[in-house]
Amino acid sequence: MAAETHEVFNQVPPLLGHDTAADPALLEGVAREGAAWALPEIHDVGRLAGTAEAIEWGRLAERTPPVLHTHDRYGRRLDEVEYTASYHRLMETAVSHGIHAAPWADDRPGAHVARAAKFYAWNVDAGHGCPISMTYAVIPALRANPELASRFEPLLTNRAYDPGLRDPETKAGLIAGMSMTEKQGGSDVRANTTTATPLPGEPGAYRLVGHKWFTSAPMSDLFLTLAQAPGGLSCFLLPRVLPGGERNGIRFQRLKDKLGNRSNASSEIEYHDAIGYLVGEEGRGVRTIVEMVNQTRLDCVIGSASGMRSALVQATHHAQHRSAFGKRLIEAPLMRNVLADLALESEAATTAMLRLSGANDRAVHGDGAEAAVRRLALAATKYYVCKRGPAVAAEALECLGGNGYIEDFDLARIYRELPLLSIWEGSGNVAALDALRAIGREPQTLDAFFAEAELAAGADVRYDDALAALKKELTDVADLELRARRVVEQIAVVFQAGLLLRHAPSAVADAFCATRLWRDWGSAFGTLPAGLDLGPILQRASPGF
């Protein structure tokens, strides 16, 4: 029915019924990295993510944030977080499709690549991705205690979502979390003050007392945490519920009021004589838990690439349907420039993400060379790609004009989500310095990186110049920490450019090298130089491919 004062026209239809996995950079990379066998299931996830029902789950979960209940109505400690039903639907879907820890129980080559692609495609809500990511990442760290791994790994990898607080070994499936930082230390986890005292007569069991400043998904079944044991900072596994059904001494203080990621509860907690079990050796807690951090850092890259693609698809869909000044926006030269520029950033991130996922898959199966590639390239890519995400979302939002700034449209939520991924698991300085630490302490990682980079040598003079400049930059050790961000950005961009030259269409690689390497580019998106072939770039950016 028409409104009394106007007729509604020239508004863009909702983007529904598309396959979020129908992304050429994603599909080509999945096949290239050995997971073509998983494409049917990846498309199943992508088609589900494009349905009105799944999109509504994401909207409701984000609009109805979790509620903390510290006590029951009688004044007894409760320490529970209540989630909306939509959140549980999201979790159930992710777990049933193996987006959590399922690849660790799958020996097929490419299982971790397949999981990365499904994580990328299941983009309806970022908040529930946090416990999904931590459940995936806990396995390699937990294996430092074979007895604990044998008990809990089959339940962590099972494709059954079983919420509720019960003895974990009585449940069909488990969700895991991580609790590292404290208010006085932040990224400096060695400043932690939580203490762990061995329990007499119970080898490997400790009593923990202290606090944690950030504990996401506090209703998880198991947590890895850090505490000061007699032998130094150590890693422990804490169940929410102890064997026999007694609640562990984990008390919630409050939930964080966050910029984004609102469907996921992030809490401040206290350990009141909580029981934990040693994972790894005393005094080697950071080394133990870093196995988990490496996996969650990769998920930060996957999430950033997914967010960029989602923002790009929303902007492209809008431009394809909206008209202004007598033409569709997609036909306007300047809008084509903006969208193509965003598409370059998105495709480079997705291609790098898949290469890292492939390296991770092969490293998990014992490939040392691939582990070395992952070590440096992941730290650099985590730094750079996660910083590019918010900029891409902001520009995509602007493509929609005022509608992009309204919470009724998906881009506002995407924009609020993406800064988290640059902060989580080491913000910019931490990630940049970690890349330099890899170069200094593990020189084989730099050799492996340059061996990878050399595979594209000779394909483009601009790339060859950039690679030579990077090598020169790394020979100068003066003020290297001061230049850390500059150097690590160069590593990340060279990594992306080399992959695009080897695997992407020539129009994509040419435009990327012209702008990101030779800097024939402005300070904002939409400043691509004349003479580039934008048609193929834009075609790959279209929803549903």
ZAMIKE-851303 format. One record per residue (C-alpha): residue in three letters; z, x, y. Coordinates in pm, whole numbers, plus 50000, padded with zeros to 5 digits. Example, Ala and Ser with C-alpha at 12.3 -4.5 7.8 and 13.67 -1.06 7.14 Angstrom:
BEGIN
ALA507805123049550 SER507145136749894 
//
This chain:
BEGIN
MET500005000050000 ALA499035014350339 ALA501715021450597 GLU501764999150903 THR500825026951145 HIS498685050450940 GLU496835056350617 VAL497865085350393 PHE494875107550325 ASN494035144650313 GLN497335151450136 VAL497225174049831 PRO497865158149489 PRO500785172049288 LEU499905201349067 LEU500515185848725 GLY498965187948381 HIS497895224248405 ASP498585252948166 THR500685279548340 ALA499615304348071 ALA495935299648163 ASP496065331048374 PRO493325356348296 ALA495465386648378 LEU498155373548145 LEU495875364447856 GLU493875396447872 GLY497055417247887 VAL498675398947595 ALA495655406547377 ARG495475442347499 GLU499155448647423 GLY498945435847065 ALA500185400047083 ALA496965379747056 TRP498445363346746 ALA500965345746974 LEU498445330047213 PRO498695294747063 GLU502465293947116 ILE502135309647462 HIS499735281947559 ASP502135256147414 VAL504815268947651 GLY502355269947941 ARG501185234347887 LEU504755222047862 ALA505655240148187 GLY502855221348363 THR504085186848265 ALA505765163248508 GLU508755160648274 ALA509465198148262 ILE508925201948636 GLU511435173948692 TRP513965191648466 GLY513665222148689 ARG513975202149010 LEU517045183048893 ALA518785213748753 GLU518355231649085 ARG519275201449298 THR522365193749086 PRO524245226849069 PRO526945234348813 VAL530505222848878 LEU533585243748801 HIS536625227648637 THR539515252348640 HIS542095227148510 ASP542055194448325 ARG543565162848476 TYR546985171848340 GLY547045205948505 ARG546265226848198 ARG543835256048225 LEU540355244748133 ASP537965271348273 GLU534755252848205 VAL531525247948398 GLU529715214748379 TYR525905215448391 THR523415187448442 ALA521585174048136 SER518345188448276 TYR519785223448257 HIS520535218447888 ARG516985205947830 LEU515645237547991 MET517895259647781 GLU517035240947462 THR513315244847530 ALA513565281847606 VAL515635289247297 SER513515268047063 HIS510425287347176 GLY512135320847112 ILE512235331447478 HIS515795343847427 ALA516545369847161 ALA514125358546889 PRO511845389646906 TRP514655411646776 ALA514385392946444 ASP510575395346437 ASP509065427846311 ARG505485419046406 PRO503925443246655 GLY503715425846991 ALA506695402646939 HIS508345414747259 VAL505035411447448 ALA504705375647326 ARG508225368147443 ALA507455383347785 ALA504385361247819 LYS506345330047731 PHE509105339747976 TYR506375343748242 ALA504765310248162 TRP508015290348139 ASN508385290448517 VAL509885256148595 ASP513355269648683 ALA514535305048740 GLY518265298148712 HIS518455291548340 GLY516335322648287 CYS519435343448360 PRO521355335248040 ILE518085335547847 SER517415370747976 MET520935383247905 THR520835369447552 TYR517605388747496 ALA519035420447645 VAL522405421247467 ILE520975429847124 PRO520135467047167 ALA523525473947325 LEU525385453947061 ARG523775475146791 ALA526025503646902 ASN528645485546691 PRO526895477546360 GLU529745455546236 LEU529625433146545 ALA525835432846535 SER525805421446173 ARG528105392546262 PHE526515380246581 GLU522885391546592 PRO521595364946348 LEU523205338046566 LEU521895353146890 THR518335354546756 ASN518355320046597 ARG516185293946773 ALA519015268746802 TYR520685259947131 ASP524275249847058 PRO526305245347378 GLY530035239747390 LEU533045262347346 ARG533795268846980 ASP534425298546756 PRO531035316146787 GLU530745322446415 THR530855284746352 LYS527885277246580 ALA524165274546502 GLY523135297246787 LEU524705318247062 ILE524095326747428 ALA525275359847575 GLY526195372047921 MET527115404048101 SER530035411648332 MET529955445848496 THR530605446848870 GLU533885444149055 LYS534545436349419 GLN535485471949517 GLY532645488949332 GLY529475468149309 SER526755490749170 ASP529295519049139 VAL530665505848812 ARG532635537848751 ALA534955525449026 ASN535965496148803 THR539715490348770 THR539815466148474 THR541925481648198 ALA541495480147821 THR544505487947602 PRO544065492747226 LEU545775466447011 PRO548105482346753 GLY546975476646399 GLU543565462346500 PRO541025490746512 GLY538355484746774 ALA540235455846940 TYR541595459047295 ARG543485438047547 LEU541695435947885 VAL543305429348223 GLY541345428448550 HIS538685409748743 LYS534905407948772 TRP533055399549093 PHE529875386348930 THR529735369548590 SER526675347948551 ALA526455319548300 PRO530225319348235 MET529875292847962 SER528075318147741 ASP529555324947398 LEU529755362947424 PHE529885388347707 LEU529405425547737 THR531765440147993 LEU533055473548120 ALA536705484048137 GLN538755515848163 ALA540015525247816 PRO542215555547745 GLY539055575847687 GLY537325564348006 LEU534965536448111 SER533915518047796 CYS531845488147686 PHE533385457947516 LEU532235425447361 LEU534325395547469 PRO533945361547303 ARG534805330747511 VAL536505316147201 LEU538405337246951 PRO538185333746572 GLY540065302546477 GLY539205283946799 GLU541695297447055 ARG540285302647406 ASN540105338947510 GLY541985349547825 ILE539035345648062 ARG539885325648375 PHE537435313948636 GLN538325318049004 ARG535295302449170 LEU531525298649153 LYS529295316949398 ASP527485296649665 LYS524075313549635 LEU520885314049838 GLY518875305149528 ASN519265305149151 ARG521425274549201 SER521035259248856 ASN522775289948712 ALA526525293648757 SER527605327748883 SER531365331848884 GLU534285353848973 ILE536575357548675 GLU539855373248574 TYR540825387948238 HIS544365377648145 ASP545035397247826 ALA541525389047709 ILE540615402747367 GLY537575425447355 TYR535945446747088 LEU534705481947155 VAL530915486347155 GLY529905522747130 GLU532355551047198 GLU535215551947445 GLY534155568047770 ARG530455560447712 GLY530405525047844 VAL527655530148099 ARG525395547147847 THR526005518547604 ILE525465489747842 VAL522405506048002 GLU520505495547689 MET521095459747804 VAL520285467948167 ASN516895482748074 GLN515875449947916 THR517125428348203 ARG515315450848450 LEU512105443948265 ASP512885406948292 CYS513295411348669 VAL509715424348676 ILE508525395648454 GLY510315370348672 SER508905384948992 ALA505375385148852 SER505835349248735 GLY507145338549076 MET504215355049252 ARG501745337649023 SER503485304149074 ALA503405308249451 LEU499755318949444 VAL498735289349227 GLN500525264949456 ALA498795279749762 THR495365280149594 HIS495765244449472 HIS496635233649825 ALA493635251749972 GLN491295236049717 HIS492315200649817 ARG493265202450184 SER490625199750458 ALA490875211750818 PHE488325214851095 GLY485605199350883 LYS485925220450566 ARG488225226050273 LEU490695254150339 ILE489385273450038 GLU486025275650217 ALA487485290650537 PRO486875328450549 LEU490315337250678 MET492115315750420 ARG489975331650148 ASN491105365450275 VAL494765355350257 LEU494515340249910 ALA492515369349770 ASP495065393749909 LEU497895374449744 ALA495885373249423 LEU495575411249421 GLU499325415149451 SER499915389649177 GLU497405404148933 ALA498665439648984 ALA502235428348914 THR501235408748604 THR499145437248465 ALA501955462448518 MET504465438448363 LEU502395435048049 ARG501875472448016 LEU505645477348042 SER506235449547790 GLY503865467047551 ALA505655500147606 ASN508955482747544 ASP507655467047223 ARG506485500347089 ALA509625518647209 VAL511745493547018 HIS509815503646706 GLY510505540546764 ASP507575552946975 GLY509115580547187 ALA506065585547407 GLU506045548847500 ALA509795550047565 ALA509145578447812 VAL506455558347991 ARG508805528648010 ARG511685549348145 LEU510045560048471 ALA507415533248519 LEU509935505248469 ALA512365518848728 ALA509555523548981 THR507955489848908 LYS511305471948922 TYR511805486749267 TYR508355478449403 VAL507255446149238 CYS510575429049297 LYS510295437249666 ARG506765423549687 GLY507755390049540 PRO509515375249846 ALA506665386450074 VAL504095369549851 ALA506135337549839 ALA506575337350218 GLU502835340550277 ALA502015314450013 LEU504505291050176 GLU502695295750508 CYS499425285150343 LEU500955250350310 GLY502095249950670 GLY505055227250738 ASN504925212450388 GLY505675246650245 TYR508965247650432 ILE510135214250293 GLU512355213249986 ASP510255184949836 PHE507565210849765 ASP508025237549498 LEU507325267549718 ALA510615265149906 ARG512495269349578 ILE510265298149466 TYR510835315349800 ARG514615312649765 GLU514575325749410 LEU512585357649446 PRO514965379549651 LEU517495378249367 LEU515245397849135 SER515205427449373 ILE519015426649388 TRP519875419549025 GLU520275449548793 GLY520135474649076 SER518945467049427 GLY516245487649597 ASN518155519949653 VAL519695519349305 ALA516305514149138 ALA514605540949350 LEU517325566449282 ASP517245558048912 ALA513545566648906 LEU514285600249065 ARG517145605448819 ALA514695600448534 ILE512385626648679 GLY515215651448730 ARG517085646848403 GLU514265636948170 PRO511175656348279 GLN509245643247980 THR509175609448153 LEU507135623748441 ASP504795640948196 ALA504325607848013 PHE503705589548339 PHE501035613948452 ALA499405613248107 GLU499155575548151 ALA497865578948506 GLU495225604348406 LEU493575578348182 ALA492065563248497 ALA491145596248663 GLY487545598248777 ALA487055560848796 ASP487545558849174 VAL487795586449435 ARG490505567349619 TYR492605567049304 ASP492035603949244 ASP493165611349599 ALA496285589949558 LEU497175606349228 ALA496785641149380 ALA498925630949679 LEU501655618149448 LYS501715650749252 LYS502005670049577 GLU504805647149700 LEU506795653949384 THR506455691849410 ASP508425691349735 VAL512075686849640 ALA513395689749996 ASP514945657250118 LEU513805640149800 GLU516635614849807 LEU515815606550168 ARG512185600750062 ALA513105581949744 ARG511655548449843 ARG508425563949967 VAL507945584149649 VAL508855555949411 GLU506525531949590 GLN503715557049541 ILE504545559349171 ALA504475521449135 VAL501225516549325 VAL499435544549138 PHE500655529048812 GLN499235495148913 ALA495955509549041 GLY495345529548725 LEU495875498848509 LEU493565477448723 LEU490835503748717 ARG491015504648339 HIS491385467748266 ALA490655444448559 PRO487265432548686 SER485635457148926 ALA486075433549223 VAL489855433349170 ALA490185470949119 ASP487895478849414 ALA489845456649654 PHE493185470349533 CYS492135506549576 ALA490615499949919 THR493805484250050 ARG496815497149858 LEU495555532849815 TRP493315540350114 ARG495245516750341 ASP492175499050482 TRP494625470850531 GLY496875455250793 SER500595448550799 ALA500305412750667 PHE498495395950381 GLY495015383850473 THR493885416750623 LEU491405427350354 PRO488435446250499 ALA484925431850512 GLY482525439550229 LEU484785431349934 ASP483695406349670 LEU486365379449703 GLY484775353049479 PRO485835367449141 ILE489325374949276 LEU489805339049391 GLN488425324749068 ARG491145342848873 ALA493735327749108 SER492775291649042 PRO495265268948861 GLY494335264448500 PHE491805293448518 
//
